[in-house]
Structure formats: C-alpha cells, structure tokens
Amino acid sequence: MSALAVLVFVRESRPEPKTGPRPRQIEVLRQAMAHPVISRVMIISFITIAGFAGIEATYGLWTEHKFGWGPRQIGFAFMGIGVLGAFCQGVVTGSLVRRFGEPRVLTAGLVAMFVGMIFQFVSPNWHVAMVGFAFVCFGQSICFPCLTALISQSTPPDRQGETLGLNMSNMALARIGGPVYAGQLFSLVDPGAAFVVTAVLIVPATWMAFQILRRAPRAA
C-alpha cells in the first residue's frame, strides 16, 4: 500500500509590521510607565528581582555568621533551592496559572516571598531558615513567569518585544542594585537586615498586584 503524504500550509498568525518610524526608547519607557498594568509589573519586577538578588549575594555570609556554615553546606543549600525553582517554574506555575490566572498567582508568589523573608530573619536554627528560603524561592519562581505573561497580555502585538526588553533591562538594573543594598545593610546595619527591608518593600508590591488583579479580568 502506498503512503499518501499531505502537506498543510497554515498562514502565520504574527501581525504585519507597522510602517513608519519606530518610537524612541524614551517614548517606549514613557508609554510603559503610563500604562496601569505594565507600570505596576515593572515596579514589582524590580522589587522582587532586587530582593532575591540581594539575598543570593549575602546568603553565604549570613549563614556563616548565624549558623557557622561553610562552602559545603551553602553549596548544598543552593543546589536544593535550584532544584525547587526549576520544578516550580517547569511544573507548578503552569498548573496554577491555568486554574487561577496570572494576577492571583503573582499575588500568592509575593505573599510567599514575604513569609519566607520573615521566616529567615527570625529563624532560630538552619532548619527554619531553609524553610524560609524555600518560601522565597517558590514565590520568586512563580512570580517571574506571571510578570512576563502580564506584560505580553497588556502590550499590543507589535510592541511586545520592545516592552519585554525594557523590563529585562529593568530587571538587570535590579540585579545590580540588589547585591549593593544587601551588602551595605549586612555590613552597616545587621546581617539579617536585608530580609526585613525586602519584606517591607514586598508589601507595596503586593498591593500593586491586587490592583493588577482588578484591572486585568481577562487574565484573572
């Protein structure tokens, strides 16, 4: 019996590029910050990435100061957190978003980060500290895909690349600033001060996530 091969051509759904000059980067930034959802997403992105980057940068110093950990224990801790983060982003986040929508999952992730920061600051031993670190990792892991998705949903198709790139630059600045502020807090205030400051900053970020929830019914 001869085989019959059928080729089906499907028209690409990508929108046609618009003609005319592209807006300048400063105009793209102005429009993003004027948008009720994108502006809040960018602020939340900066807070969460700066906070997590600061904790990452000082975690080894903090655990050495508080629990006497060395490179071996710190390495195993980050290995476990890395596995947890990969599992959350690869498996858990998609299921949660399909059931609850991006704004609700984003809000839950911020709450988890807040709880984790407080757990670590008050932890009497390393067991409680690792539970707190797991909460932070879980929260950050489910927040990041939701932030990217909300920008994509809130931006016209022909401007998605520009806006997503703008937020990537925003997060890159956060990764620069996070270790700087966390290091200064560690050396000048208290070894665990970065946990408290980040938890305080997450409070307005969570409030913004609630505002996004009200403004983005399609994603909710």
N, C-alpha and C positions, 0 to 999 in steps of 0.2 A: 504494500500500500504506500503510495507516495505521500509525503508530508506537504502540507499547504501552509506556507508562511504568509501571514498577513501583517502589513506594516500600517500602523495607525499614527497619523500625524496630528498632534494636538497643538493648537495655537498657544503660544506663550502668553501667560496672563500678566506679565510685567507691563506696567503702564508705559506709554510712549514718553520719551523725554520731552520736557517742555523747551521750547525755543526761547531765545533771549538771554541776556547776561545773567550769570548766577549771582545771588546776593553775596555781599562781602561777609567775612566771618563775624565781624562785629554786629552786623544786622541779623545773622543767624542766632547769635547769642542773645540779642535784644528780644527777638521774637520768642525764643525758648523761655526766657525768664518772664515774659508777659503771659505765657500760657498757664492756665490754672493747674494743670496736671504735670506738665513737663517741668515747670519750675520747682514744684514740690519734690518730684522724683530726683532732680539733680541735687537738691539740698540733702535729701535722705541718703542719696548715694555717697555724697561727700562725708556725711557723719558716720555712716556705717563702715565705709572703707577706711577712713582715718582712724576710727576707733579700733577696728580689728588689726590694722597695720601697726598701730602703736602697741597693742597688747602683744602681737607677734614679736616686735622688736625688743621688748623688755621682759618677755616671759621667762627667758632663761635666767636673767639677772634676778627676777623676782622670786622664782622657785629656789634659786641658790640661796638667796637671803633668808627666805622664810622656812624652807624645808631642808636646806643643805644639799640640794640636788647637784649632780654633775652632768657632763655631756651625755652619758649613757641614759640616764633617766629622762632628760629633756628630749633626747632623740626619740625614745620610745613614745613619749607623750605626743610629740608632733606627728609621729607615724600613725598613731591611733586616731588623732584628730583628722589627719589627711584622709584616712580610710572612711571615717564618718562623713566628712564633707563630700567625698566622691559619691558615696551611697545616697546621701540626701539629694544632691543635685541630679544624679542619674536616675533615681528611682522614686524617691519620696515626693519631690517637688511637683512633678508632672501629675501624680495622683491627687495631690492636694489642690492644685490649680483647677483641674478638671471638675472637682467637686465643689470648691468654694470660690474660685475666681482669684485673680492676681491681687486685688486690693486687700482682701481678707487674709490671704496667705502672707502678704507683705507685713500687715499689721501684726499677725501672730509671730512672724520672724523677729520683728523689733522687740516685742514683749519678751521673747525667749532670750534675746541678747541682753536686755535689761536685767532679767532674772540671773543670767549667767554672770554678769559683771558684779552684781551684789554678792552672789554666792562666793565668788573668788575673793572679794575684798574681806569678807567676814570669815573665810574658811579657817577652821581650827587645825586642819590637817590636809595632807595632799589628796586624800580620797574625796573630800568635799570640793577641793579646788578643781579636781579633774571633772567632777560633775558640772561645776560652773563653766569650765572651759568647753565641755561638750554642749551645753546650752548655747553658749556664744557661737560655736561652730555651726550648730544646727540652725540657729537663727540667721546667721550670715549666709549660709548656704542656700536657704530657701528665699531669702530676700533678693539676692543678686539677680537670678533669672526673672523674678517678677518685676524688678525695676527696668530691666531691658525690655521686657514684653510690654510694659505700660507705655514706655516711650514709643515703641513701634506702633501700638494701637492708637496713640494720640497724635501721631505725626502723619501728614499727607505722604502717600507712597513715594513721590519724587523727592522728598526731603528727609527720608528716614536715615539714609547713610550719613548725611551731614549732622543730624541731631544725635544719632548714636555715637558718632565720632566725637562730637562735642562733649557728651557725657563720659566717654572714655578718657578724654583729656582731663575732665573734672575729677575723675577717679584717680588718674595718675598724679594729679596735684595732691589729692588726699593721701596717697601712699607716700608722698614726700613729706607732707606735714605731720602725718600720724606719728612716725617714729621720733620726730623732732620734739613735739609737745610731750609725748610719753616719756622720753628720756629726760627732759627737763623736770617734769613732775617727779620722776623717780629719784633724781639726784638732789632736787631743791626742796621738795615738799614731803613726800612719803613714798616708799617703794610701791604701795598699792594705790596711790592717788589717781593713776590713770584709769583704774576701774571705776572709781567714783565719778570722775569728770565725764567719762564716756557714757555712763549710765544716766547722768543728768542731761547730756545732750540728746540721748535717745528719747527722752520724754517729749520734747517738741517735735522730733521726727515722727513719733507715733501719732501725735495729734495731726500732723500733716497727712499721714497715711489714712486716718479717719476721714479727713477732708477729701482725699482722692476716692475713697470708698463711696462717698456721696456724689461725687462728680463723674464717676465712671461706672454707671449702671450696666453698661454692656459687658464689662469685664468682671462685674461683681457676681 
